[in-house]
């Protein structure tokens, strides 16, 4: 059986009631613009668990021109510091290991902050 909870009455330090309340300003700041400032790519398995990508790096291309090469961290994430978000153009990303073997190639569409390579 549920008990109905009653809000306690507001009392002053001398035992009287509070007659007037002051409005509290909202502390929630709306987010305007992207959450991530630079393009971030994560490489995950089919179940969403990131790969251990130690020794892997990624090359980012715009058409046939290479934009940047960056190394993955061990948690499957690579951050391209030269590419601001939201992206203006589509990019091609190639994932390569330390021996130069290409594992994946994907096209990242325009207008994104983050991208996940699945599988």
Secondary structure, DSSP 8 states (H G I E B T S, - for coil): ----------B-TTS-B---------------S-S-SEEEEEEE-TTS-B---TT-EEEEEETTEEEEEEE--TTSEEEEEEEESS-SS-EEEEEE-TTS-EEEEEEE-SS-SEEEEE-
